[in-house]
Amino acid sequence: MISGLLHKLVHEGRLTIIDTTGRAHQFGGEDASDHVTLRFHDKALPLKLAVSPTLALGEAYMEGRLTIESGTIRDLLRIVTSNLQALDDHPLMAVKARLATMKPFRVGRNHRTRSRANVAHHYDLSGALYELFLDADRQYSCGYFARGNETLEEAQAAKKRHLAAKLLLEPGQRVLDIGCGWGGLALQLARDHGVSALGVTLSREQLEVASARAEQARLAHRVRFDMLDYRDIDERFDRIVSVGMFEHVGPPHYDTFFSMINRTLAPGGVAVVHSIGRRTPPGGDDPWISKYIFPGGYIPALSEVTAAVERSGLWVTDVEILRLHYADTLLHWYDRFQQNRDRVRRLYDERFCRMWEFYLAACEMSFRQGDLMVFQLQLARERDAAPRTRDYMFEEERRDPSQAPRVQLAVQAR
């Protein structure tokens, strides 16, 4: 069954599958530059792949029931995703899509207790792991590749400047960073723009690192970090930023999230929400990613996000779609992970290594050849909170960060 399906679907690349009897099956073009050879060690795997392709493929690779004899997991996923259109057009997928619409939509029900557990599952892993593939500032979100050939460090620094420009920062303002990670953005905003900041997270590991970094940078008097759910924020802020956190909110809570932003923004305030999104209409989650990487996660369609913003009473003052930036970011992470794979294995085990390289490669291909993108929404309570044109963004990004706000901060610290 799966052999007949693959013959019809694999048009880009070449795939060789060696079954459990040792017989080789060829799919795709003979002269394809991309050629991957797989070996199945589980007789039931073809049926599992037909029923739930992404879950079965990820689990089989993690557990060694599928091994790659030539090529890499990234090569395999590039071939798979390059044939997505043919897969979407296949009658079997139409049947699966119809069945999916008959299921209750339960994704993203992230109440407080579940939210903390979901965050701990991913972000409370050993800090040493993230040091092995992230940049030195531990920016665990999409970089900004304006040219496309930046280093990871350059792209992450550019991302922070890009966000700062959209926030229209002025010295003395109060900034809220929802889902602050290891604190890099909040610390940079305080250092370069003379603001004070509160960063909130649900990860104990991130909270400890971020707080220590504030002390080391002598910014603890301006930057504070707290373990706090966004629903419990009751202070007022001039600026609000959230990067890579909205994917963990879930559709049932979108109204609550944007109502919180409206409630906590001071008059004239501006907020920027940076999130992964999909170009397709709202739908379900990826079963493998949800089970092993981001439980409770959900990638929103822009249509369902803007609908919630409209209900909140906020203005959408700017929208930007980043299409290939996250693909480039993930490739950098994947390469660094591979360079440090032996060290990751010593931290965890071989199964964990396979799980994470599958995660990084699959996500890269979802952005490079699939339906994923990143959106940045600039929001405000008043229509005139942001200038009439976007010129101010480019002017701010070109500004030398060593200008006045940093000097004023140093004087005040003395």
JOPE-V402209 format. One record per pair of residues at least 12 apart in sequence whose C-alpha atoms are under 8 Angstrom apart, sorted by the first residue. I is the first residue (numbers start at 1). J is the second residue. D is the distance in Angstrom with one decimal. If there is no record, write none. Layout:
I:J:D + I:J:D
This chain:
2:46:6.1 + 2:47:7.4 + 2:49:7.9 + 2:50:6.5 + 3:25:7.8 + 6:27:6.6 + 7:27:5.6 + 7:28:6.9 + 9:83:6.6 + 9:86:5.6 + 9:87:6.1 + 10:27:6.2 + 10:28:5.0 + 10:79:8.0 + 10:80:7.9 + 10:83:6.1 + 10:86:7.9 + 11:28:5.3 + 11:29:6.7 + 11:83:6.6 + 12:28:6.5 + 12:29:7.2 + 12:32:7.3 + 12:79:6.4 + 12:82:6.3 + 12:83:6.2 + 13:28:5.9 + 13:29:6.4 + 13:32:5.0 + 13:33:6.5 + 13:34:4.8 + 13:35:6.1 + 13:79:5.6 + 14:26:7.4 + 14:27:5.8 + 14:28:4.5 + 14:29:5.6 + 14:30:6.8 + 14:32:5.7 + 14:33:7.7 + 14:34:6.0 + 14:35:4.6 + 14:36:6.6 + 14:79:7.6 + 15:27:5.0 + 15:28:6.3 + 15:35:5.8 + 15:36:5.2 + 15:37:6.0 + 15:38:7.8 + 15:79:8.0 + 16:35:7.6 + 16:36:6.2 + 16:37:4.6 + 16:38:6.1 + 17:37:5.9 + 17:38:4.8 + 17:39:5.7 + 17:40:7.2 + 18:37:7.5 + 18:38:6.1 + 18:39:4.6 + 18:40:6.1 + 19:39:6.1 + 19:40:5.1 + 19:41:7.3 + 19:43:7.8 + 20:39:7.6 + 20:40:5.7 + 20:41:5.5 + 20:42:6.7 + 20:43:6.2 + 34:75:7.1 + 34:79:7.3 + 35:70:7.7 + 35:71:6.9 + 35:75:7.9 + 36:68:7.4 + 36:69:7.6 + 36:70:5.4 + 36:71:5.0 + 36:72:7.4 + 36:75:6.8 + 36:76:6.1 + 37:68:5.9 + 37:69:5.4 + 37:70:5.1 + 37:71:6.9 + 38:66:6.8 + 38:67:5.8 + 38:68:4.6 + 38:69:5.8 + 38:70:7.4 + 39:66:5.7 + 39:67:5.4 + 39:68:6.4 + 39:69:6.9 + 40:65:6.2 + 40:66:4.9 + 40:67:6.8 + 41:64:7.8 + 41:65:4.9 + 41:66:6.0 + 41:67:8.0 + 42:65:5.8 + 42:66:7.7 + 45:60:7.7 + 54:286:7.5 + 54:287:7.2 + 54:288:6.3 + 55:286:8.0 + 55:287:5.8 + 55:288:4.6 + 58:288:6.5 + 58:355:7.4 + 58:358:6.8 + 59:288:7.7 + 61:354:6.9 + 61:355:7.7 + 61:358:7.9 + 62:351:5.4 + 62:352:7.5 + 62:354:5.1 + 62:355:5.3 + 62:358:8.0 + 63:351:6.3 + 73:357:7.7 + 73:358:6.7 + 73:361:7.2 + 74:358:7.6 + 74:361:5.2 + 74:362:7.4 + 77:361:7.1 + 77:362:6.3 + 77:365:6.8 + 78:365:6.2 + 81:365:6.5 + 81:366:7.3 + 81:369:6.1 + 81:370:6.6 + 82:369:6.3 + 84:370:7.5 + 105:284:7.4 + 107:250:6.9 + 107:251:7.6 + 107:284:6.7 + 107:285:7.1 + 107:296:7.0 + 107:297:8.0 + 107:298:7.0 + 108:248:7.4 + 108:249:6.7 + 108:250:3.7 + 108:251:6.0 + 108:252:6.7 + 108:296:5.3 + 108:297:6.3 + 108:298:6.0 + 109:250:6.0 + 109:251:7.6 + 109:252:6.1 + 109:253:7.6 + 109:296:7.2 + 110:248:7.7 + 110:249:6.5 + 110:250:6.4 + 110:253:7.7 + 110:296:6.5 + 112:229:7.1 + 115:202:7.8 + 115:248:7.7 + 115:296:7.6 + 116:202:5.7 + 116:203:7.4 + 118:294:6.9 + 118:295:5.5 + 118:296:6.4 + 119:202:6.4 + 119:203:6.1 + 119:294:8.0 + 120:202:7.6 + 120:203:5.8 + 120:204:7.8 + 121:293:7.8 + 121:294:7.6 + 121:295:7.8 + 122:293:6.5 + 122:294:6.6 + 123:203:6.1 + 123:205:7.2 + 123:206:7.3 + 124:203:6.0 + 124:204:6.7 + 124:205:5.2 + 124:206:7.3 + 125:205:7.8 + 127:205:7.3 + 129:344:6.5 + 129:347:7.6 + 132:336:6.8 + 132:337:6.4 + 132:340:6.3 + 132:344:7.9 + 133:332:8.0 + 133:333:5.2 + 133:334:7.4 + 133:335:8.0 + 133:336:4.8 + 133:337:5.1 + 133:340:7.7 + 134:333:6.3 + 134:336:7.8 + 135:152:6.5 + 135:153:5.8 + 135:156:7.8 + 136:153:7.6 + 137:182:8.0 + 137:184:5.7 + 138:182:6.5 + 138:184:7.1 + 139:156:6.7 + 139:181:7.7 + 139:182:7.8 + 139:184:7.0 + 140:181:7.5 + 140:244:7.9 + 141:243:7.2 + 141:244:5.9 + 141:326:7.9 + 142:156:7.6 + 142:159:7.7 + 142:325:6.5 + 142:326:4.8 + 142:329:6.0 + 142:374:7.8 + 143:155:4.9 + 143:156:4.6 + 143:157:7.9 + 143:158:7.3 + 143:159:5.4 + 143:325:6.3 + 143:326:6.5 + 143:329:5.8 + 144:156:6.2 + 144:158:5.6 + 144:159:4.7 + 144:162:7.9 + 144:325:5.9 + 145:158:7.7 + 145:325:5.7 + 145:328:7.7 + 148:325:7.8 + 148:328:7.6 + 152:329:6.9 + 152:332:6.5 + 160:185:6.4 + 161:397:5.8 + 162:393:7.5 + 162:397:6.3 + 163:272:7.4 + 164:189:7.1 + 165:392:7.4 + 165:393:4.9 + 165:394:7.6 + 165:396:5.4 + 165:397:6.0 + 166:272:7.1 + 166:378:7.1 + 166:393:6.0 + 167:239:6.6 + 167:240:8.0 + 167:241:7.8 + 167:270:6.2 + 167:271:6.6 + 167:272:6.7 + 167:378:8.0 + 168:270:7.7 + 168:386:7.8 + 169:193:6.7 + 169:195:7.6 + 169:239:7.7 + 170:193:6.5 + 170:194:7.2 + 170:195:6.9 + 171:193:5.7 + 171:194:4.4 + 171:195:5.0 + 171:405:6.4 + 172:194:6.1 + 172:195:4.8 + 172:196:6.6 + 173:194:7.9 + 173:195:5.0 + 173:196:6.3 + 173:237:7.8 + 173:238:5.9 + 173:239:7.4 + 174:195:6.0 + 174:196:5.0 + 174:197:5.7 + 174:198:7.9 + 174:237:5.2 + 174:238:5.3 + 174:239:6.4 + 175:195:7.0 + 175:196:6.2 + 175:197:4.6 + 175:198:6.3 + 175:237:5.7 + 175:238:6.1 + 175:239:4.7 + 175:240:5.6 + 175:241:7.5 + 176:197:5.8 + 176:198:5.0 + 176:199:6.0 + 176:200:7.8 + 176:237:6.4 + 176:239:6.3 + 176:240:4.7 + 176:241:6.2 + 177:197:7.2 + 177:198:6.1 + 177:199:4.6 + 177:200:6.3 + 177:240:6.0 + 177:241:5.0 + 177:242:5.7 + 178:199:6.2 + 178:200:5.3 + 178:201:6.9 + 178:230:6.8 + 178:240:7.5 + 178:241:6.3 + 178:242:4.8 + 178:243:7.4 + 178:245:7.2 + 179:199:7.0 + 179:200:5.6 + 179:201:4.9 + 179:202:7.6 + 179:242:6.2 + 179:243:6.8 + 179:244:7.3 + 179:245:5.3 + 180:199:5.1 + 180:200:5.7 + 180:201:5.8 + 180:242:7.5 + 180:243:7.6 + 181:201:6.7 + 181:206:5.8 + 181:207:7.8 + 181:210:7.6 + 182:206:4.9 + 182:207:6.9 + 182:209:6.0 + 182:210:4.7 + 183:199:7.0 + 183:206:7.8 + 183:209:7.8 + 183:210:4.7 + 183:211:7.8 + 183:213:7.5 + 183:214:8.0 + 183:225:7.9 + 184:210:7.6 + 186:198:7.5 + 186:199:6.6 + 186:223:7.1 + 187:214:6.9 + 187:219:7.4 + 187:223:6.7 + 190:219:7.7 + 190:222:6.9 + 190:223:7.0 + 191:219:7.7 + 191:405:7.9 + 191:406:5.8 + 191:409:7.0 + 192:401:5.8 + 192:402:7.1 + 192:405:6.0 + 192:406:4.9 + 193:405:4.9 + 193:406:6.3 + 194:405:5.1 + 194:406:6.3 + 194:408:7.0 + 194:409:5.6 + 195:222:7.3 + 196:222:4.6 + 196:223:5.7 + 197:222:6.3 + 197:223:4.7 + 197:224:6.3 + 198:223:5.9 + 198:224:4.9 + 198:225:5.6 + 198:226:7.5 + 199:223:7.6 + 199:224:6.3 + 199:225:4.6 + 199:226:6.4 + 200:225:5.8 + 200:226:5.0 + 200:227:5.6 + 200:228:5.5 + 200:229:7.4 + 200:230:7.7 + 201:225:7.8 + 201:226:6.6 + 201:227:5.1 + 201:228:6.0 + 201:229:7.2 + 202:227:5.3 + 202:228:6.2 + 202:229:6.7 + 203:227:7.1 + 204:227:7.2 + 207:225:6.5 + 207:226:6.7 + 207:227:6.7 + 210:225:6.9 + 211:224:7.1 + 211:225:6.0 + 230:257:7.4 + 230:260:7.7 + 231:256:7.3 + 231:257:7.2 + 231:260:6.9 + 233:260:7.7 + 233:264:7.7 + 234:264:6.7 + 235:264:6.0 + 236:263:7.9 + 236:264:4.6 + 236:265:5.7 + 236:266:5.7 + 237:264:6.1 + 237:265:5.2 + 237:266:5.5 + 237:269:7.3 + 238:265:5.9 + 238:266:5.2 + 238:267:7.6 + 238:268:7.3 + 238:269:4.7 + 238:270:6.8 + 239:265:6.8 + 239:266:8.0 + 239:269:5.6 + 239:270:5.1 + 239:271:5.6 + 240:261:7.5 + 240:265:7.3 + 240:270:6.5 + 240:271:4.4 + 240:272:6.4 + 241:271:5.5 + 241:272:4.9 + 241:273:5.9 + 241:274:8.0 + 242:272:6.5 + 242:273:4.9 + 242:274:6.1 + 243:273:6.2 + 243:274:4.7 + 243:275:6.3 + 244:274:6.0 + 244:275:5.1 + 244:276:7.1 + 245:274:8.0 + 245:275:6.9 + 246:273:7.6 + 246:274:7.6 + 246:275:5.8 + 247:275:6.4 + 247:276:6.6 + 247:297:5.7 + 247:298:5.4 + 247:299:5.7 + 247:300:7.1 + 248:296:6.4 + 248:297:4.8 + 248:298:6.4 + 249:297:7.4 + 249:298:7.7 + 250:296:7.4 + 250:297:6.9 + 250:298:5.9 + 251:298:7.9 + 251:300:7.7 + 251:304:7.9 + 254:305:7.2 + 254:308:6.0 + 255:308:5.4 + 255:309:7.4 + 255:311:7.2 + 255:312:6.6 + 258:308:7.0 + 258:309:6.1 + 258:312:5.9 + 258:314:7.9 + 259:312:5.2 + 262:312:6.9 + 262:313:7.4 + 262:314:6.4 + 262:380:7.9 + 262:381:6.6 + 265:381:7.5 + 267:381:7.2 + 267:382:7.7 + 268:380:7.3 + 268:381:6.9 + 268:382:6.4 + 268:384:8.0 + 268:385:5.2 + 269:380:6.0 + 269:381:6.8 + 269:385:6.7 + 270:378:7.0 + 270:379:5.8 + 270:380:4.8 + 270:381:7.6 + 270:385:6.8 + 270:386:7.6 + 271:378:5.7 + 271:379:5.0 + 271:380:6.2 + 272:376:6.6 + 272:377:5.5 + 272:378:4.5 + 272:379:6.1 + 273:375:8.0 + 273:376:5.5 + 273:377:5.2 + 273:378:6.6 + 273:379:8.0 + 274:374:7.1 + 274:375:5.8 + 274:376:4.4 + 274:377:6.6 + 275:374:5.6 + 275:375:5.6 + 275:376:6.6 + 276:299:6.2 + 276:300:7.4 + 276:372:7.0 + 276:373:5.9 + 276:374:4.3 + 276:375:6.3 + 277:299:5.3 + 277:300:5.1 + 277:301:5.6 + 277:302:6.6 + 277:372:5.8 + 277:373:5.3 + 277:374:5.4 + 277:375:6.4 + 278:299:6.5 + 278:300:6.1 + 278:301:5.0 + 278:302:7.2 + 278:371:5.5 + 278:372:4.5 + 278:373:5.8 + 278:374:7.9 + 279:301:6.4 + 279:302:7.5 + 279:371:5.6 + 279:372:6.4 + 279:373:7.1 + 280:301:6.5 + 280:371:6.7 + 281:301:5.8 + 281:303:7.4 + 282:300:6.5 + 282:301:5.2 + 282:303:7.8 + 282:304:7.1 + 284:298:7.6 + 285:297:7.6 + 285:298:5.8 + 285:299:7.2 + 289:359:7.4 + 293:359:7.5 + 302:375:7.9 + 313:381:7.3 + 314:379:6.4 + 314:380:5.7 + 314:381:5.0 + 314:382:7.6 + 315:379:5.5 + 315:380:5.2 + 315:381:5.9 + 315:382:6.7 + 315:383:6.3 + 316:377:6.8 + 316:378:6.0 + 316:379:4.7 + 316:380:6.7 + 317:377:7.6 + 317:378:5.4 + 317:379:5.5 + 317:380:6.7 + 317:383:7.4 + 317:386:7.0 + 318:376:8.0 + 318:377:5.9 + 318:378:4.9 + 318:379:7.2 + 319:375:7.0 + 319:376:5.7 + 319:377:4.8 + 319:378:6.4 + 320:375:5.6 + 320:376:5.2 + 320:377:6.8 + 321:373:6.9 + 321:374:5.8 + 321:375:4.5 + 321:376:6.5 + 322:373:6.0 + 322:374:5.0 + 322:375:6.1 + 323:367:7.1 + 323:372:7.6 + 323:373:4.8 + 323:374:6.4 + 324:367:6.4 + 324:368:6.1 + 324:373:7.2 + 326:364:7.1 + 326:367:6.6 + 326:373:7.5 + 326:374:7.4 + 327:363:7.6 + 327:364:4.6 + 327:365:6.9 + 327:366:7.9 + 327:367:5.2 + 327:368:5.4 + 328:364:7.5 + 330:360:6.2 + 330:361:7.4 + 330:363:7.3 + 330:364:5.3 + 331:360:7.7 + 331:361:7.5 + 331:364:6.5 + 333:360:7.3 + 334:357:6.7 + 334:360:5.8 + 334:361:6.7 + 337:357:7.5 + 338:357:7.9 + 341:353:6.9
